[in-house]
Amino acid sequence: HSESSLSGKKKNKQQHKLFTYPNGDTYLGPFNQRRRRHGYGVFVCKSTGSSYSGNFVHGRKEGAGTLLLQDDRTKYEGEFRANVPHGRGTLVVHDSSSYYGEFEHGAFHGTG
């Protein structure tokens, strides 16, 4: 893996780092003491081409964030819990249809 610091970039006293995983995935953001993604960051998955920008807590997507899938035309923006959409959010798919409403454990919840 490779790791580099961005000079002068700090948020909540945490230094943002650019980290490249052995599989080619990348993460730009702070880490906690256990070297897990923690705080606001950007993660890009090389194998799928998807990206997530938002909050991480102990390595998982938690709180507000945006997930953009590899086709660049499917996007979820909203709340996450345990790596999946959970709470209020908006999903826009490649054909421009959309759903705005509640998500529970990654699935639509309610009428939207």
C-alpha positions in Angstrom: 0.0 0.0 0.0 1.0 3.6 -0.4 0.3 6.5 1.9 0.9 10.2 1.6 -0.1 13.2 3.7 -1.7 16.3 2.3 0.1 19.2 3.8 -2.0 21.7 5.7 -5.3 19.6 5.4 -6.7 19.1 8.9 -10.2 18.6 10.1 -11.0 18.1 13.8 -7.2 17.8 14.4 -7.1 14.7 12.1 -4.7 14.7 9.3 -6.1 13.8 5.9 -4.1 11.1 4.1 -4.3 9.6 0.7 -4.1 5.8 1.1 -4.0 3.3 -1.7 -4.9 -0.3 -0.7 -3.2 -3.3 -2.3 -6.3 -4.0 -4.5 -6.1 -0.4 -6.0 -8.9 1.1 -3.9 -8.1 4.6 -2.7 -9.2 6.7 0.3 -8.6 10.3 1.1 -9.4 11.3 4.6 -8.6 10.8 8.3 -8.1 7.6 10.1 -8.7 6.7 13.7 -6.2 5.1 16.0 -7.0 1.6 14.7 -6.2 2.9 11.2 -9.9 2.7 10.1 -11.5 5.4 8.0 -13.0 7.9 10.4 -14.4 11.3 9.7 -15.2 12.9 6.3 -13.4 11.2 3.4 -13.6 10.0 -0.1 -13.4 6.3 -1.0 -13.0 5.0 -4.6 -13.4 1.2 -5.3 -11.2 0.3 -8.2 -13.0 -3.0 -9.2 -16.5 -1.5 -9.4 -15.6 2.2 -10.2 -18.0 3.3 -7.5 -17.2 6.2 -5.1 -18.4 7.4 -1.8 -17.9 10.8 -0.3 -19.1 11.4 3.2 -18.8 10.5 6.8 -17.1 7.3 8.1 -17.2 6.0 11.7 -14.7 3.2 12.6 -14.3 2.3 8.9 -18.0 2.2 8.0 -20.2 4.6 6.1 -22.2 6.4 8.8 -24.2 9.6 8.6 -24.5 11.9 5.6 -22.9 10.8 2.3 -23.1 10.4 -1.5 -22.6 7.1 -3.3 -22.0 7.3 -7.0 -22.1 3.9 -8.9 -19.7 3.1 -11.7 -22.1 4.1 -14.5 -21.9 7.6 -13.2 -25.7 7.9 -13.6 -26.9 6.1 -10.5 -26.5 8.1 -7.3 -27.7 7.9 -3.7 -27.4 11.0 -1.6 -28.5 10.9 2.0 -28.0 9.1 5.3 -26.1 5.9 5.8 -25.8 3.4 8.7 -23.5 0.4 8.7 -22.4 1.0 5.1 -25.9 1.0 3.6 -28.6 3.7 2.9 -30.6 4.1 6.1 -32.7 7.2 6.9 -33.8 10.0 4.5 -32.2 10.1 1.1 -32.6 10.4 -2.7 -31.8 7.7 -5.2 -31.5 8.7 -8.9 -31.0 5.9 -11.4 -29.6 5.9 -14.9 -33.0 6.4 -16.6 -33.5 9.6 -14.5 -36.2 8.1 -12.3 -35.8 8.9 -8.7 -37.0 8.1 -5.2 -36.9 10.5 -2.3 -37.9 9.2 1.1 -36.9 6.8 3.8 -34.5 3.9 3.5 -34.1 1.1 6.0 -31.1 -1.2 5.9 -30.5 -0.4 2.2 -34.1 -0.8 1.0 -36.9 1.6 0.3 -39.1 2.1 3.3 -42.5 3.8 3.1 -44.1 5.6 0.2 -41.3 8.0 -0.8 
